């Protein structure tokens, strides 16, 4: 009988493959997609210095934001360790990367702007006191 550790290892390997597939797909098939995303974001981020990307994925949008705003402080969060590993390879130390889901994120700094590109579909308010 397989243990939960065995299941976790298989799940992580599958998720790593998905992260690699995602990165290759958007890097080589949808080559203009992220350029268009950043072009539409730029009027909003132009005056922002401390920027948060929610769902940074493999860093494809962050990479382009840094080309337009090379001196900004960019932080990217993602729930996927595999996606963040690819983002780290792509971005090096230019971006602070944090493994977390958006509902439980613990960041000490504040941001001028936060954006998400197809990563966050909705937020649920689970506060049952109201």
C-alpha positions as CSV (number, residue, x, y, z in Angstrom):
1,X,0.0,0.0,0.0
2,X,1.3,3.4,-1.0
3,X,2.0,5.9,1.8
4,X,1.0,9.6,1.7
5,X,4.7,10.4,1.3
6,X,4.6,8.3,-1.9
7,X,1.5,10.1,-3.1
8,X,3.1,13.5,-2.3
9,X,6.2,12.6,-4.3
10,X,4.2,11.5,-7.4
11,X,2.0,14.6,-7.1
12,X,5.0,16.9,-6.9
13,X,6.6,15.2,-10.0
14,X,3.4,15.6,-12.0
15,X,3.2,19.2,-10.9
16,X,6.8,19.9,-11.9
17,X,6.0,18.5,-15.3
18,X,2.9,20.8,-15.5
19,X,5.1,23.8,-14.6
20,X,7.6,22.9,-17.3
21,X,4.8,22.4,-19.9
22,X,3.2,25.7,-18.9
23,X,6.4,27.6,-19.2
24,X,7.2,26.1,-22.6
25,X,3.7,26.6,-23.9
26,X,3.6,30.3,-23.0
27,X,7.3,31.0,-23.9
28,X,7.2,29.4,-27.4
29,X,3.6,29.1,-28.5
30,X,1.9,32.2,-27.1
31,X,5.0,34.3,-27.7
32,X,3.2,37.7,-27.7
33,X,0.7,37.0,-24.9
34,X,2.8,38.3,-22.0
35,X,4.0,41.3,-24.0
36,X,0.4,42.3,-24.5
37,X,-0.4,41.8,-20.8
38,X,2.5,44.1,-19.7
39,X,1.6,46.6,-22.4
40,X,-1.9,46.9,-20.9
41,X,-0.5,47.0,-17.4
42,X,2.1,49.7,-18.0
43,X,-0.2,52.7,-17.7
44,X,-1.2,51.4,-14.3
45,X,2.3,50.4,-13.0
46,X,4.2,53.4,-14.5
47,X,4.3,55.4,-11.2
48,X,4.6,52.4,-8.9
49,X,7.8,51.4,-7.3
50,X,6.8,48.6,-5.0
51,X,4.8,46.0,-7.0
52,X,3.2,42.7,-6.0
53,X,2.4,40.0,-8.6
54,X,-0.1,37.5,-7.3
55,X,0.5,34.2,-9.1
56,X,3.9,35.0,-10.5
57,X,4.1,31.5,-12.0
58,X,7.3,31.0,-14.0
59,X,8.0,34.8,-14.0
60,X,7.1,35.5,-17.7
61,X,5.2,38.6,-16.8
62,X,7.6,39.7,-14.1
63,X,10.5,39.4,-16.6
64,X,8.8,41.9,-18.9
65,X,7.8,44.3,-16.1
66,X,11.4,44.5,-15.1
67,X,12.4,45.4,-18.7
68,X,10.0,48.4,-18.5
69,X,10.8,49.2,-14.8
70,X,14.2,47.8,-14.1
71,X,14.5,49.7,-10.7
72,X,11.2,48.7,-9.2
73,X,10.9,46.4,-6.2
74,X,8.9,43.5,-7.5
75,X,7.6,40.7,-5.3
76,X,6.0,37.6,-6.7
77,X,3.9,35.1,-4.8
78,X,2.8,31.7,-6.0
79,X,1.4,28.6,-4.3
80,X,3.5,26.3,-6.6
81,X,7.0,25.6,-5.6
82,X,7.7,24.2,-9.1
83,X,6.6,27.4,-10.7
84,X,8.7,29.4,-8.4
85,X,11.7,27.3,-9.1
86,X,11.4,28.2,-12.8
87,X,10.8,31.8,-11.9
88,X,14.0,31.8,-9.9
89,X,15.9,30.5,-12.8
90,X,14.4,33.2,-15.1
91,X,14.6,36.2,-12.7
92,X,17.5,35.4,-10.4
93,X,17.6,37.8,-7.5
94,X,15.8,40.7,-9.3
95,X,12.5,39.7,-7.7
96,X,11.6,38.6,-4.2
97,X,9.7,35.3,-4.6
98,X,7.4,33.9,-1.9
99,X,5.7,30.5,-1.8
100,X,2.2,31.2,-0.4
101,X,-1.4,31.2,-1.3
102,X,-2.9,34.6,-1.5
103,X,-5.4,34.1,1.3
104,X,-2.7,33.2,3.9
105,X,0.2,35.5,2.7
106,X,2.3,37.0,5.4
107,X,4.3,39.9,3.9
108,X,5.7,42.7,6.1
109,X,6.2,45.3,3.3
110,X,3.5,47.3,1.7
111,X,2.9,47.8,-2.1
112,X,1.9,50.6,-4.4
113,X,0.2,48.1,-6.7
114,X,-0.8,44.5,-6.9
115,X,-1.8,42.7,-10.1
116,X,-2.6,39.2,-11.2
117,X,-2.6,37.7,-14.6
118,X,-5.1,34.8,-14.8
119,X,-3.8,33.4,-11.6
120,X,-6.5,34.5,-9.1
121,X,-10.1,34.0,-10.2
122,X,-11.9,34.9,-7.0
123,X,-11.4,35.6,-3.3
124,X,-13.7,34.0,-0.8
125,X,-14.5,35.8,2.4
126,X,-14.6,33.0,4.9
127,X,-15.2,35.3,7.9
128,X,-18.3,33.8,9.4
129,X,-18.7,36.5,12.0
130,X,-20.4,38.9,9.5
